[in-house]
């Protein structure tokens, strides 16, 4: 009888332990950085750094990034690999080149109806060292007449450390090459 009581007690202990563990959240890879205890003032500073990215160009934009900068945009990463440079070097080369083209020759405005202004920052959030911005833009509805636009939302997330951008994520994809015009190049 005593052995049966011990066995029941041991079984009950095992079942209680399993039940307790099942109620605990599964291990999650921490992102933002584990153990972060950013103050409200630090969160605001991180937001300012990320938002400055959208308000600056050229060397001012490049100055926001740390040389350890890591990029998760696949098109950007592909260019860096093709150019055999680091993510930071590709960031620097891209934004310095864009600044050099501003006001110079380029494609100009597209013909036809223009959408409302885009890239409006709709939502900006900060948690620890991650700042996420959600942008509103407009795209031509491919199923409707020219000038019929629809609202779309995109995001950019940055990891900010010591006042510098050190990592970036967005929803970008690698697009297929543009189709050649009918009848060849003109």
Short mmCIF file of the C-alpha atoms (twelve columns), coordinates in Angstrom:
data_MODEL
# 
_entry.id   MODEL 
# 
loop_
_atom_site.group_PDB 
_atom_site.id 
_atom_site.type_symbol 
_atom_site.label_atom_id 
_atom_site.label_alt_id 
_atom_site.label_comp_id 
_atom_site.label_asym_id 
_atom_site.label_seq_id 
_atom_site.Cartn_x 
_atom_site.Cartn_y 
_atom_site.Cartn_z 
_atom_site.pdbx_PDB_model_num 
ATOM 1   C CA . UNK A 1   0.000  0.000  0.000   1 
ATOM 2   C CA . UNK A 2   2.783  2.364  0.914   1 
ATOM 3   C CA . UNK A 3   4.564  1.716  -2.431  1 
ATOM 4   C CA . UNK A 4   1.344  2.518  -4.309  1 
ATOM 5   C CA . UNK A 5   1.019  5.826  -2.435  1 
ATOM 6   C CA . UNK A 6   4.596  6.772  -3.337  1 
ATOM 7   C CA . UNK A 7   4.002  5.860  -6.995  1 
ATOM 8   C CA . UNK A 8   0.813  7.955  -7.105  1 
ATOM 9   C CA . UNK A 9   2.645  10.865 -5.450  1 
ATOM 10  C CA . UNK A 10  5.525  10.646 -7.949  1 
ATOM 11  C CA . UNK A 11  3.109  10.457 -10.890 1 
ATOM 12  C CA . UNK A 12  1.202  13.472 -9.578  1 
ATOM 13  C CA . UNK A 13  4.476  15.413 -9.205  1 
ATOM 14  C CA . UNK A 14  5.476  14.589 -12.798 1 
ATOM 15  C CA . UNK A 15  2.050  15.639 -14.117 1 
ATOM 16  C CA . UNK A 16  2.132  18.900 -12.172 1 
ATOM 17  C CA . UNK A 17  5.634  19.656 -13.478 1 
ATOM 18  C CA . UNK A 18  4.582  18.982 -17.083 1 
ATOM 19  C CA . UNK A 19  1.465  21.145 -16.659 1 
ATOM 20  C CA . UNK A 20  3.488  24.003 -15.168 1 
ATOM 21  C CA . UNK A 21  6.009  23.892 -18.017 1 
ATOM 22  C CA . UNK A 22  3.232  23.819 -20.624 1 
ATOM 23  C CA . UNK A 23  1.901  27.100 -19.234 1 
ATOM 24  C CA . UNK A 24  5.271  28.853 -19.605 1 
ATOM 25  C CA . UNK A 25  5.858  30.694 -22.888 1 
ATOM 26  C CA . UNK A 26  8.137  28.954 -25.353 1 
ATOM 27  C CA . UNK A 27  11.660 30.275 -25.692 1 
ATOM 28  C CA . UNK A 28  11.671 33.143 -28.174 1 
ATOM 29  C CA . UNK A 29  14.657 34.594 -29.945 1 
ATOM 30  C CA . UNK A 30  14.807 38.068 -28.509 1 
ATOM 31  C CA . UNK A 31  14.419 40.915 -30.898 1 
ATOM 32  C CA . UNK A 32  14.855 43.647 -29.686 1 
ATOM 33  C CA . UNK A 33  18.062 42.999 -27.826 1 
ATOM 34  C CA . UNK A 34  17.492 40.828 -24.734 1 
ATOM 35  C CA . UNK A 35  17.590 42.602 -21.404 1 
ATOM 36  C CA . UNK A 36  17.021 46.034 -22.895 1 
ATOM 37  C CA . UNK A 37  15.736 48.606 -20.441 1 
ATOM 38  C CA . UNK A 38  15.425 51.700 -22.606 1 
ATOM 39  C CA . UNK A 39  13.956 54.729 -20.872 1 
ATOM 40  C CA . UNK A 40  11.227 56.822 -22.526 1 
ATOM 41  C CA . UNK A 41  13.890 59.451 -23.323 1 
ATOM 42  C CA . UNK A 42  16.100 56.821 -25.008 1 
ATOM 43  C CA . UNK A 43  13.138 55.558 -27.042 1 
ATOM 44  C CA . UNK A 44  12.484 59.117 -28.248 1 
ATOM 45  C CA . UNK A 45  16.161 59.542 -29.190 1 
ATOM 46  C CA . UNK A 46  16.063 56.257 -31.131 1 
ATOM 47  C CA . UNK A 47  12.946 57.479 -32.965 1 
ATOM 48  C CA . UNK A 48  14.704 60.743 -33.876 1 
ATOM 49  C CA . UNK A 49  17.634 58.854 -35.405 1 
ATOM 50  C CA . UNK A 50  15.364 56.584 -37.465 1 
ATOM 51  C CA . UNK A 51  13.149 59.475 -38.596 1 
ATOM 52  C CA . UNK A 52  16.211 61.497 -39.613 1 
ATOM 53  C CA . UNK A 53  16.842 58.810 -42.241 1 
ATOM 54  C CA . UNK A 54  13.692 59.957 -44.069 1 
ATOM 55  C CA . UNK A 55  14.488 63.666 -43.740 1 
ATOM 56  C CA . UNK A 56  18.096 63.667 -44.934 1 
ATOM 57  C CA . UNK A 57  19.983 62.801 -48.104 1 
ATOM 58  C CA . UNK A 58  23.529 62.160 -49.212 1 
ATOM 59  C CA . UNK A 59  26.332 62.481 -46.692 1 
ATOM 60  C CA . UNK A 60  23.895 63.478 -43.927 1 
ATOM 61  C CA . UNK A 61  22.032 60.190 -44.411 1 
ATOM 62  C CA . UNK A 62  25.273 58.203 -44.594 1 
ATOM 63  C CA . UNK A 63  26.403 59.789 -41.308 1 
ATOM 64  C CA . UNK A 64  23.405 58.160 -39.584 1 
ATOM 65  C CA . UNK A 65  24.727 54.617 -40.187 1 
ATOM 66  C CA . UNK A 66  27.343 52.810 -38.156 1 
ATOM 67  C CA . UNK A 67  30.073 50.952 -40.128 1 
ATOM 68  C CA . UNK A 68  28.683 47.710 -38.616 1 
ATOM 69  C CA . UNK A 69  25.354 48.368 -40.417 1 
ATOM 70  C CA . UNK A 70  23.499 45.187 -41.446 1 
ATOM 71  C CA . UNK A 71  20.901 45.203 -44.203 1 
ATOM 72  C CA . UNK A 72  17.981 42.757 -44.618 1 
ATOM 73  C CA . UNK A 73  16.459 44.245 -47.796 1 
ATOM 74  C CA . UNK A 74  17.106 41.469 -50.368 1 
ATOM 75  C CA . UNK A 75  17.582 43.781 -53.360 1 
ATOM 76  C CA . UNK A 76  20.072 45.901 -51.406 1 
ATOM 77  C CA . UNK A 77  21.908 42.781 -50.162 1 
ATOM 78  C CA . UNK A 78  22.084 41.389 -53.707 1 
ATOM 79  C CA . UNK A 79  23.673 44.631 -54.953 1 
ATOM 80  C CA . UNK A 80  26.214 44.526 -52.112 1 
ATOM 81  C CA . UNK A 81  27.132 40.933 -52.999 1 
ATOM 82  C CA . UNK A 82  27.406 41.774 -56.714 1 
ATOM 83  C CA . UNK A 83  29.597 44.793 -55.904 1 
ATOM 84  C CA . UNK A 84  31.604 42.719 -53.382 1 
ATOM 85  C CA . UNK A 85  31.141 45.304 -50.635 1 
ATOM 86  C CA . UNK A 86  29.754 45.288 -47.096 1 
ATOM 87  C CA . UNK A 87  26.186 46.293 -46.315 1 
ATOM 88  C CA . UNK A 88  27.521 49.590 -44.949 1 
ATOM 89  C CA . UNK A 89  29.556 50.301 -48.108 1 
ATOM 90  C CA . UNK A 90  26.494 49.606 -50.273 1 
ATOM 91  C CA . UNK A 91  24.408 51.909 -48.030 1 
ATOM 92  C CA . UNK A 92  27.045 54.628 -48.402 1 
ATOM 93  C CA . UNK A 93  27.446 54.176 -52.171 1 
ATOM 94  C CA . UNK A 94  23.675 54.109 -52.782 1 
ATOM 95  C CA . UNK A 95  22.790 57.229 -50.858 1 
ATOM 96  C CA . UNK A 96  25.793 59.285 -51.976 1 
ATOM 97  C CA . UNK A 97  24.980 58.411 -55.617 1 
ATOM 98  C CA . UNK A 98  21.307 59.334 -55.136 1 
ATOM 99  C CA . UNK A 99  22.299 62.700 -53.672 1 
ATOM 100 C CA . UNK A 100 24.537 63.329 -56.678 1 
ATOM 101 C CA . UNK A 101 21.597 62.758 -59.043 1 
ATOM 102 C CA . UNK A 102 19.153 65.080 -57.286 1 
ATOM 103 C CA . UNK A 103 18.391 68.061 -59.460 1 
ATOM 104 C CA . UNK A 104 20.362 66.512 -62.323 1 
ATOM 105 C CA . UNK A 105 19.204 64.624 -65.380 1 
ATOM 106 C CA . UNK A 106 16.962 61.678 -64.693 1 
ATOM 107 C CA . UNK A 107 13.752 60.008 -65.704 1 
ATOM 108 C CA . UNK A 108 11.649 62.903 -64.473 1 
ATOM 109 C CA . UNK A 109 7.994  62.650 -63.535 1 
ATOM 110 C CA . UNK A 110 5.990  59.811 -65.008 1 
ATOM 111 C CA . UNK A 111 3.508  60.676 -67.739 1 
ATOM 112 C CA . UNK A 112 -0.164 60.584 -66.869 1 
ATOM 113 C CA . UNK A 113 -2.071 61.117 -63.647 1 
ATOM 114 C CA . UNK A 114 0.024  61.415 -60.515 1 
ATOM 115 C CA . UNK A 115 -0.873 59.767 -57.190 1 
ATOM 116 C CA . UNK A 116 -1.323 61.775 -54.002 1 
ATOM 117 C CA . UNK A 117 1.934  62.383 -52.127 1 
ATOM 118 C CA . UNK A 118 3.252  59.183 -50.618 1 
ATOM 119 C CA . UNK A 119 5.692  58.083 -47.950 1 
ATOM 120 C CA . UNK A 120 3.657  59.733 -45.245 1 
ATOM 121 C CA . UNK A 121 4.714  58.364 -41.893 1 
ATOM 122 C CA . UNK A 122 1.506  56.973 -40.455 1 
ATOM 123 C CA . UNK A 123 2.823  55.093 -37.426 1 
ATOM 124 C CA . UNK A 124 6.159  55.265 -35.608 1 
ATOM 125 C CA . UNK A 125 6.840  52.888 -32.735 1 
ATOM 126 C CA . UNK A 126 9.910  52.157 -30.643 1 
ATOM 127 C CA . UNK A 127 10.680 49.223 -28.431 1 
ATOM 128 C CA . UNK A 128 14.104 49.065 -26.891 1 
ATOM 129 C CA . UNK A 129 16.576 49.468 -29.768 1 
ATOM 130 C CA . UNK A 130 14.072 48.848 -32.615 1 
ATOM 131 C CA . UNK A 131 12.153 51.666 -34.311 1 
ATOM 132 C CA . UNK A 132 9.457  50.780 -36.845 1 
ATOM 133 C CA . UNK A 133 7.862  53.232 -39.241 1 
ATOM 134 C CA . UNK A 134 4.759  52.491 -41.301 1 
ATOM 135 C CA . UNK A 135 4.392  54.569 -44.461 1 
ATOM 136 C CA . UNK A 136 1.314  55.288 -46.546 1 
ATOM 137 C CA . UNK A 137 1.759  55.457 -50.305 1 
ATOM 138 C CA . UNK A 138 -0.425 55.159 -53.377 1 
ATOM 139 C CA . UNK A 139 -0.146 52.841 -56.381 1 
ATOM 140 C CA . UNK A 140 -1.941 52.782 -59.699 1 
ATOM 141 C CA . UNK A 141 -4.674 50.165 -59.635 1 
ATOM 142 C CA . UNK A 142 -3.603 47.838 -62.480 1 
ATOM 143 C CA . UNK A 143 -7.215 46.701 -62.941 1 
ATOM 144 C CA . UNK A 144 -8.629 50.214 -63.345 1 
ATOM 145 C CA . UNK A 145 -8.332 53.243 -65.603 1 
ATOM 146 C CA . UNK A 146 -5.206 55.455 -65.309 1 
ATOM 147 C CA . UNK A 147 -5.481 57.786 -62.332 1 
ATOM 148 C CA . UNK A 148 -7.279 55.266 -60.112 1 
ATOM 149 C CA . UNK A 149 -4.967 54.751 -57.149 1 
ATOM 150 C CA . UNK A 150 -5.172 52.578 -54.085 1 
ATOM 151 C CA . UNK A 151 -3.623 53.055 -50.650 1 
ATOM 152 C CA . UNK A 152 -0.746 50.784 -49.644 1 
ATOM 153 C CA . UNK A 153 1.318  50.581 -46.494 1 
ATOM 154 C CA . UNK A 154 4.964  49.671 -46.210 1 
ATOM 155 C CA . UNK A 155 7.329  49.533 -43.276 1 
ATOM 156 C CA . UNK A 156 10.932 50.162 -42.332 1 
ATOM 157 C CA . UNK A 157 12.420 48.921 -39.075 1 
ATOM 158 C CA . UNK A 158 15.799 50.017 -37.782 1 
ATOM 159 C CA . UNK A 159 17.942 48.871 -34.898 1 
ATOM 160 C CA . UNK A 160 19.496 51.965 -33.321 1 
ATOM 161 C CA . UNK A 161 22.521 51.819 -31.035 1 
ATOM 162 C CA . UNK A 162 24.499 54.722 -29.645 1 
ATOM 163 C CA . UNK A 163 22.673 57.151 -31.931 1 
ATOM 164 C CA . UNK A 164 23.445 55.210 -35.133 1 
ATOM 165 C CA . UNK A 165 21.500 52.929 -37.470 1 
ATOM 166 C CA . UNK A 166 23.014 49.453 -37.168 1 
ATOM 167 C CA . UNK A 167 20.390 47.240 -38.837 1 
ATOM 168 C CA . UNK A 168 17.458 47.605 -41.245 1 
ATOM 169 C CA . UNK A 169 14.431 45.530 -42.304 1 
ATOM 170 C CA . UNK A 170 11.651 46.308 -44.766 1 
ATOM 171 C CA . UNK A 171 9.182  44.496 -46.982 1 
ATOM 172 C CA . UNK A 172 11.172 44.881 -50.197 1 
ATOM 173 C CA . UNK A 173 11.479 42.072 -52.707 1 
ATOM 174 C CA . UNK A 174 13.698 41.456 -55.707 1 
ATOM 175 C CA . UNK A 175 11.668 42.527 -58.729 1 
ATOM 176 C CA . UNK A 176 11.947 40.877 -62.144 1 
ATOM 177 C CA . UNK A 177 13.643 42.905 -64.877 1 
ATOM 178 C CA . UNK A 178 11.405 45.306 -66.752 1 
ATOM 179 C CA . UNK A 179 10.026 43.892 -70.006 1 
ATOM 180 C CA . UNK A 180 11.633 45.209 -73.174 1 
ATOM 181 C CA . UNK A 181 9.397  47.547 -75.176 1 
ATOM 182 C CA . UNK A 182 7.529  45.890 -78.054 1 
ATOM 183 C CA . UNK A 183 9.563  46.030 -81.250 1 
ATOM 184 C CA . UNK A 184 12.921 46.337 -79.454 1 
ATOM 185 C CA . UNK A 185 14.721 49.414 -78.137 1 
ATOM 186 C CA . UNK A 186 14.190 52.763 -79.698 1 
# 
